[in-house]
Amino acid sequence: MIKPIVKDVLFLGEKSELATKDDMCVVNDLIDTLKANLDNCVGMAANMIGMKKRIIVFAVGSAIVPMINPVILKKEKAYLTEESCLSLTGVRETRRYETIQVEYYDKNFNKKKDEFTGFVAQIIQHEVDHCDGIII
């Protein structure tokens, strides 16, 4: 189900709770909502649709990738960039890392550990910030 985008900075500034297998409806709602906003958005976190769960989704080409309970284990090669967000107005400067290692569960609740680079790594960092209550 496509959900409205939350713009309440106080809500967005709160940390998300760990997700469980009972939260699969949140994963599906996030995927539907991201698909509906692909013209302006490449990733979303569950708090952006009003759910304080540690779930993110992001677009890689035509695929939408969900991550449940993502944790960034390693960051390498810091750089400064500017980002925007559907939940916020304008563009803001932030520090990101070129290469990251992430531990997470996939949609089938299989534990994964992968390395990401470039723009995909940047998207993941932005969305994990959402889960941590960090507003760029």
N, C-alpha and C positions, 0 to 999 in steps of 0.2 A: 504494500500500500504506500502510495506517495504521501509523505508527511510534510507539514509546513516547517520552514527553517527557523530555528530559535535564534533570536538576536539579543536576548537578555544576558548582558555581560556578567551579572552576578551569578546566574545559573551556570554559564559557561566556565566561570572561574572556579567551580567546585570539582574536586577529583571524582573520577568515575569508579564504580565498583567492579570487581571481577565478574565476568559473564560466565554463565553456565549453559549446559545443553538446553535448559528451559528458555533461553533467550534467542533461540533461532529465529523467532518471528521478528526480532529487532534486526538481525542480519538481513533478512529478506526485505524489510521496510527500508533499510539503508540502501540496499542495492536498487530497489525501485526508485527511491528518491534521488539517488545519484544519477541513474539513467535519465530521469526527467530534467536534470539540471546540467547535463554534460556540456551544453553550450557555454556555461559560465563556471564550471567546476570540474576538478579532476579527482577529488577525494572528499570523504566525509567521515566524521566520527559520530557515534551514537548520541552524544549530548547535543549535537546540532539538530536532532529531530526530537529532543525532549527526553531522551533516555540516558540516565547516568550509568551506562555500562561501558566497559573497556572493549569496544568493538570499533573497527575502522573498515572502510572499503575504499578502493581507489581504482582508477582506470589505467590499464596498460594496453594501448591500442584499442581494440574493440572488446577486450575482456575486462570484467569487473572482478577484482580480487578482494575477498574478505580476509581480515585478520582478527582473531578473537584473542583477547588478553595479550596484545603485543607488548614486548619489552625490548628496548634497544640495549644490547649488551656491549657494543663496541662502536666508537665513532672515530673516523680518521679524516684528516685534511679539512680543517675548518675554513669557511668562507662566509662573506657577508652577501646577502641578497635581499630582494624586496618581494613580499608576498601580499596577496589579498585573500579574502575569505568571504564566503556567502553570508556568514553570521556577523561580519563587521563591515564598516564603511571604510573605503580608501585602501591605500597601500602602505605597508609598514616594513621597516628594515628589520632583519633578523639574522642570526648566525645559524648556519647549517653546516653539515658535514658531507663531503663528497661520497664517502663509503661508510655504510653502517652494517652491523650484524643484528638481526632481529630474531627473537624467539617468540613463537606465537602458536595458536591452534588454527587449523584450517576449518572450512565449513563442516567437515565431517568429524571435527574434534580430534584430529591427528596432530600431535605435537611436531612442530617444524623449527628449524633454525636455518636461516638463509642470509646471504649477503646481498646487499642492494647498492647500486651506485647511481650517480647522476640525478636526473629529475625524479625518478621513481623514489630514490632515497630521500629526496627533499619532500616529496608528498607525504611519505610515511612519517617523517619527523614532524611535519605540521600536524598531522592527524593524531599522532601519539601525544603531542603537546596538548591537544584538546582533551585527551583522556586524563592527562595530569593536571588539568585546570589552568594550563598556561595559555595566556592570550597574547598573540604576537602584537 
